[in-house]
Amino acid sequence: MTLWIWILAACVIAFATKFVGYLLPEKWLENPWVLPLSQGVTVGLLASLVAANTFVDGTTIVLDARLAALVAAAVALLLRAPYLVVVIVGAVAAALTRLLMG
C-alpha cells in the first residue's frame, strides 16, 4: 500500500468516528460516566503526545533540550503564566539548553 492510501484510510476512519458521534442517542450521552470518561481520554491522549514528542527520537529514548523546555513550561504553568508566556519560556529554555550543550 502506498502512503496516500493509508492517509485516505485514516481520514475515512476519523470522519466515520465523528459521524457516529452525531448518530448516538442523546440519552446515551447524558449518562453520568460519559463526561469524565471523555475528559480522561482527552487528557491521556494529550499526555502521551507530549511524552512521545519530549522523550522519543525515532526509535530511541533521549533526554535533550526538549526535556528542559517541558520542565520550564510546566513551572510557568504552575505559576499561572499566560499561555503565550508559557510557550516563550519553553522556547527560551530549549534554546539556552542547546546553546550550553554545544
PEBEL-V701781 format. One record per residue. N is the residue number from 1. RES is the residue in one letter. PHI is phi in degrees with one decimal (NA if undefined). OMEGA is omega in whole degrees, -180 to 180 (999 if undefined). BURIAL is # if it has 24 or more other ideal C-beta (glycine too) atoms within 12 Angstrom, else .. Layout:
n:N res:RES phi:PHI omega:OMEGA burial:BURIAL
n:N res:RES phi:PHI omega:OMEGA burial:BURIAL
This chain:
n:1 res:M phi:NA omega:178 burial:.
n:2 res:T phi:-85.3 omega:-180 burial:.
n:3 res:L phi:-61.7 omega:-178 burial:.
n:4 res:W phi:-65.2 omega:177 burial:.
n:5 res:I phi:-65.6 omega:178 burial:.
n:6 res:W phi:-65.2 omega:179 burial:.
n:7 res:I phi:-64.7 omega:178 burial:.
n:8 res:L phi:-63.1 omega:178 burial:.
n:9 res:A phi:-63.5 omega:178 burial:.
n:10 res:A phi:-64.2 omega:178 burial:.
n:11 res:C phi:-64.5 omega:180 burial:.
n:12 res:V phi:-64.1 omega:179 burial:.
n:13 res:I phi:-64.2 omega:179 burial:.
n:14 res:A phi:-63.4 omega:179 burial:.
n:15 res:F phi:-64.9 omega:-179 burial:.
n:16 res:A phi:-63.6 omega:179 burial:.
n:17 res:T phi:-62.4 omega:179 burial:.
n:18 res:K phi:-64.9 omega:-178 burial:.
n:19 res:F phi:-65.6 omega:178 burial:.
n:20 res:V phi:-62.7 omega:177 burial:.
n:21 res:G phi:-60.3 omega:178 burial:.
n:22 res:Y phi:-74.5 omega:-178 burial:.
n:23 res:L phi:-87.4 omega:-179 burial:.
n:24 res:L phi:-66.0 omega:175 burial:.
n:25 res:P phi:-63.2 omega:-176 burial:.
n:26 res:E phi:-64.3 omega:-179 burial:.
n:27 res:K phi:-66.8 omega:176 burial:.
n:28 res:W phi:-66.7 omega:-178 burial:.
n:29 res:L phi:-77.8 omega:180 burial:.
n:30 res:E phi:-89.4 omega:177 burial:.
n:31 res:N phi:-61.7 omega:-176 burial:.
n:32 res:P phi:-67.1 omega:-177 burial:.
n:33 res:W phi:-93.4 omega:-175 burial:.
n:34 res:V phi:-70.3 omega:-177 burial:.
n:35 res:L phi:-63.3 omega:178 burial:.
n:36 res:P phi:-61.8 omega:179 burial:.
n:37 res:L phi:-66.4 omega:-179 burial:.
n:38 res:S phi:-66.3 omega:177 burial:.
n:39 res:Q phi:-67.9 omega:179 burial:.
n:40 res:G phi:-65.7 omega:178 burial:.
n:41 res:V phi:-64.9 omega:179 burial:.
n:42 res:T phi:-63.0 omega:180 burial:.
n:43 res:V phi:-65.4 omega:179 burial:.
n:44 res:G phi:-63.0 omega:179 burial:.
n:45 res:L phi:-65.5 omega:179 burial:.
n:46 res:L phi:-65.9 omega:179 burial:.
n:47 res:A phi:-63.8 omega:179 burial:.
n:48 res:S phi:-68.1 omega:177 burial:.
n:49 res:L phi:-65.2 omega:178 burial:.
n:50 res:V phi:-63.4 omega:-180 burial:.
n:51 res:A phi:-63.8 omega:-179 burial:.
n:52 res:A phi:-64.4 omega:-179 burial:.
n:53 res:N phi:-75.7 omega:-179 burial:.
n:54 res:T phi:-89.5 omega:-170 burial:#
n:55 res:F phi:-108.9 omega:-175 burial:.
n:56 res:V phi:-118.5 omega:174 burial:.
n:57 res:D phi:-131.3 omega:-175 burial:.
n:58 res:G phi:72.5 omega:178 burial:.
n:59 res:T phi:-116.0 omega:-179 burial:.
n:60 res:T phi:-117.6 omega:176 burial:.
n:61 res:I phi:-92.0 omega:-178 burial:.
n:62 res:V phi:-132.0 omega:173 burial:.
n:63 res:L phi:-118.4 omega:-178 burial:.
n:64 res:D phi:-141.2 omega:-176 burial:.
n:65 res:A phi:-63.4 omega:179 burial:#
n:66 res:R phi:-64.0 omega:178 burial:#
n:67 res:L phi:-65.8 omega:178 burial:#
n:68 res:A phi:-62.6 omega:179 burial:#
n:69 res:A phi:-65.2 omega:179 burial:#
n:70 res:L phi:-64.6 omega:180 burial:#
n:71 res:V phi:-65.1 omega:179 burial:.
n:72 res:A phi:-63.2 omega:179 burial:#
n:73 res:A phi:-66.0 omega:178 burial:#
n:74 res:A phi:-64.3 omega:177 burial:.
n:75 res:V phi:-63.9 omega:178 burial:.
n:76 res:A phi:-62.5 omega:177 burial:#
n:77 res:L phi:-65.5 omega:178 burial:.
n:78 res:L phi:-63.8 omega:178 burial:.
n:79 res:L phi:-85.7 omega:177 burial:.
n:80 res:R phi:61.7 omega:177 burial:.
n:81 res:A phi:-74.1 omega:175 burial:.
n:82 res:P phi:-64.7 omega:-174 burial:.
n:83 res:Y phi:-55.6 omega:-179 burial:.
n:84 res:L phi:-61.6 omega:178 burial:.
n:85 res:V phi:-65.7 omega:178 burial:.
n:86 res:V phi:-60.2 omega:179 burial:#
n:87 res:V phi:-63.4 omega:-180 burial:.
n:88 res:I phi:-65.6 omega:178 burial:.
n:89 res:V phi:-60.7 omega:178 burial:#
n:90 res:G phi:-62.6 omega:180 burial:#
n:91 res:A phi:-65.0 omega:179 burial:.
n:92 res:V phi:-65.6 omega:179 burial:.
n:93 res:A phi:-63.4 omega:178 burial:#
n:94 res:A phi:-65.0 omega:-179 burial:#
n:95 res:A phi:-64.3 omega:179 burial:.
n:96 res:L phi:-65.6 omega:178 burial:.
n:97 res:T phi:-64.9 omega:178 burial:.
n:98 res:R phi:-66.0 omega:178 burial:.
n:99 res:L phi:-65.3 omega:-178 burial:.
n:100 res:L phi:-73.1 omega:-178 burial:.
n:101 res:M phi:-83.9 omega:176 burial:.
n:102 res:G phi:97.6 omega:999 burial:.
